[in-house]
């Protein structure tokens, strides 16, 4: 059997990295709907060639994040704060079910692992270490999903969360503190082996996170529109004066 070359095995990883990066820029509002996204620019930003960058744009077109406009290229598809809220509502339903099962299944070792992750997450937030904070947050949720022992439900959750950026959360005002508080409530439910309390805590946590992200997105869109209106007004006044 012919082995794959290092180049061919590395390319999917580069395109996946680019896909996650662009998706995060879109969901955080840094790339506004209607913005032209060029593979050359993405390649330069990430230090990769334009080929995996173009593959990432094609993947995001399939996912619905980008549209291909003839003679122009890839542009960011329409997206609103309500779209983001809807995605998190769906995630909350699935995540709540997994959390409930995790609470029922939790062993003493599982609880200790979650407590350790929560402590590390809180320490990262106190030091403003955003990269570590996001890493520990991901690990905390992954541990709960594994504790649920429901592979197919986790698989479905993965389909939903691929549309939610793993990065950029820590830059959203209020998110680090909200995460620590919400995780504390989740821990209480799991420590008590209370599935329904844990389900409610997880659903509230995910909806809360979605609202923070959606509000951040809405604010960025409104600020950008105000800037455009001011620019257009200034240009019109200059044209009239001339």
C-alpha positions in Angstrom: 0.0 0.0 0.0 1.3 3.4 -0.9 1.8 5.7 2.0 0.6 9.3 1.9 3.2 12.0 1.5 3.8 14.5 4.4 2.4 17.2 2.1 -0.9 15.4 1.4 -1.5 14.5 5.0 -0.7 18.1 6.2 -3.0 19.9 3.7 -6.3 18.8 5.4 -5.0 20.1 8.7 -4.1 23.5 7.2 -7.5 23.8 5.5 -9.3 22.9 8.7 -7.2 25.4 10.6 -8.2 28.1 8.1 -11.8 27.0 8.1 -12.0 27.4 11.9 -10.2 30.7 11.8 -12.5 32.2 9.2 -15.6 30.8 10.8 -14.6 32.5 14.1 -14.0 35.8 12.3 -17.5 35.6 10.9 -19.3 34.6 14.1 -17.5 37.2 16.1 -18.4 39.9 13.7 -14.9 40.7 12.5 -15.9 39.7 9.0 -19.2 41.4 8.2 -21.9 40.0 5.9 -21.1 41.0 2.3 -17.4 41.2 3.0 -15.2 39.9 0.2 -12.8 37.1 1.5 -9.8 36.3 -0.6 -7.8 33.1 -0.2 -4.5 35.1 -0.7 -5.4 37.3 2.2 -6.3 34.4 4.4 -3.1 32.6 3.4 -1.0 35.6 4.4 -2.8 36.0 7.7 -2.2 32.3 8.7 1.2 31.8 7.0 -0.1 29.2 4.6 -0.4 28.9 0.8 -3.6 30.0 -1.0 -4.5 26.4 -1.8 -5.6 25.2 1.6 -7.1 28.7 2.2 -9.2 28.3 -1.0 -10.2 24.8 0.2 -11.4 26.4 3.5 -13.5 28.9 1.6 -15.1 26.2 -0.4 -15.9 24.3 2.8 -17.4 27.4 4.4 -19.5 27.9 1.3 -21.0 24.4 1.8 -21.7 25.2 5.4 -23.5 28.4 4.4 -21.1 30.9 5.9 -19.9 32.2 2.5 -21.5 32.7 -0.9 -19.7 32.6 -4.2 -20.5 35.7 -6.3 -19.7 35.5 -10.0 -16.8 37.7 -11.1 -16.2 38.7 -7.5 -15.4 35.7 -5.4 -16.3 34.5 -1.9 -18.3 36.9 0.3 -19.7 36.5 3.8 -23.3 35.3 3.8 -26.1 37.1 5.6 -25.9 36.5 9.4 -27.7 38.1 12.3 -27.5 38.0 16.1 -30.8 36.0 16.1 -29.1 33.4 13.9 -26.5 33.0 16.5 -29.1 32.8 19.3 -30.9 30.1 17.4 -27.7 28.0 17.0 -27.0 28.2 20.7 -30.6 27.3 21.6 -30.3 24.1 19.6 -26.9 23.4 21.2 -28.4 24.0 24.7 -31.0 21.3 24.2 -28.4 18.7 23.2 -25.8 19.8 25.7 -28.4 19.8 28.5 -29.2 16.1 27.8 -25.6 15.2 27.8 -25.0 17.0 31.1 -28.0 15.3 32.7 -26.6 11.9 31.7 -23.1 12.9 33.0 -24.6 13.8 36.4 -26.2 10.4 36.6 -23.0 8.6 35.5 -20.4 10.7 37.4 -17.9 8.8 39.5 -15.8 10.3 42.3 -12.9 10.4 39.9 -15.0 12.2 37.2 -16.1 14.8 39.7 -12.5 15.4 40.9 -11.4 15.8 37.2 -14.1 18.5 36.7 -13.2 20.3 39.9 -9.5 20.4 38.8 -10.4 21.7 35.4 -12.7 24.4 36.9 -9.9 25.4 39.2 -7.5 25.7 36.3 -10.0 27.7 34.3 -10.6 30.1 37.1 -6.9 30.6 37.6 -6.4 31.3 33.9 -9.2 33.9 34.0 -7.7 35.6 37.0 -4.4 35.9 35.1 -6.2 37.1 31.9 -4.6 34.1 30.1 -7.3 34.0 27.4 -5.7 31.2 25.4 -5.5 28.9 28.4 -9.0 29.9 29.5 -10.5 28.8 26.2 -8.5 25.6 26.3 -9.7 24.7 29.8 -13.3 25.7 28.9 -13.2 23.3 26.0 -11.7 20.5 28.2 -14.4 21.0 30.8 -17.2 20.6 28.4 -15.4 17.7 26.6 -15.1 15.9 30.0 -18.8 16.2 30.6 -19.7 14.9 27.2 -17.4 11.9 27.7 -19.1 11.2 31.1 -22.5 11.1 29.4 -21.4 7.9 27.6 -23.6 8.7 24.5 -21.5 8.7 21.4 -24.3 9.4 19.0 -25.6 12.4 21.0 -22.1 13.8 21.2 -21.8 13.3 17.4 -24.9 15.3 16.8 -23.7 18.0 19.2 -20.5 18.2 17.1 -22.5 19.0 14.0 -24.0 22.0 15.8 -20.9 23.2 17.6 -18.9 23.3 14.3 -20.9 26.5 13.6 -19.9 28.0 16.9 -16.4 29.5 17.3 -14.2 27.9 19.9 -11.9 30.9 19.9 -12.8 34.6 20.4 -15.0 33.9 23.4 -12.5 35.4 25.9 -12.5 38.7 24.0 -16.3 39.1 24.6 -17.0 41.4 27.6 -18.4 39.4 30.5 -17.7 36.0 29.1 -14.8 34.9 31.5 -16.7 35.8 34.6 -19.9 34.3 33.3 -18.1 31.1 32.4 -16.7 30.7 35.9 -20.1 31.3 37.5 -22.0 29.0 35.2 -19.5 26.2 35.5 -19.8 26.4 39.3 -23.5 25.7 39.0 -22.9 22.8 36.7 -20.4 21.4 39.2 -23.0 21.6 42.0 -25.5 19.5 39.9 -22.9 16.9 39.0 -21.5 16.7 42.6 -25.1 16.1 43.8 -25.8 13.6 41.0 -28.9 15.6 40.1 -29.6 15.1 36.4 -32.4 17.7 36.1 -30.5 20.4 38.0 -27.5 19.8 35.8 -29.6 19.8 32.6 -31.0 23.2 33.6 -27.6 24.6 34.5 -26.1 23.5 31.2 -29.0 24.9 29.1 -28.8 28.2 30.9 -25.0 28.3 30.5 -25.1 27.7 26.8 -28.0 30.2 26.2 -26.1 32.7 28.3 -22.9 32.3 26.2 -24.9 32.6 23.0 -26.5 35.8 24.2 -23.1 37.3 25.0 -21.8 36.4 21.6 -25.0 37.6 19.8 -25.0 40.9 21.7 -21.3 41.3 20.8 -22.0 40.6 17.2 -25.0 43.0 17.1 -23.0 45.8 18.7 -20.2 45.3 16.1 -22.6 45.4 13.2 -24.3 48.5 14.6 -21.0 50.3 15.1 -19.9 49.4 11.5 -23.1 50.7 10.1 -22.8 54.0 12.1 -19.3 54.4 10.7 -20.5 53.8 7.1 -23.3 56.3 7.6 -20.9 59.0 8.9 -18.5 58.3 6.0 -21.3 58.6 3.5 -22.6 61.8 5.1 -19.1 63.4 5.1 -18.6 62.4 1.4 -22.0 63.9 0.5 -21.3 67.1 2.3 -17.9 67.4 0.6 -19.4 66.8 -2.8 -22.1 69.4 -2.2 -19.5 72.0 -1.0 -17.4 71.3 -4.1 
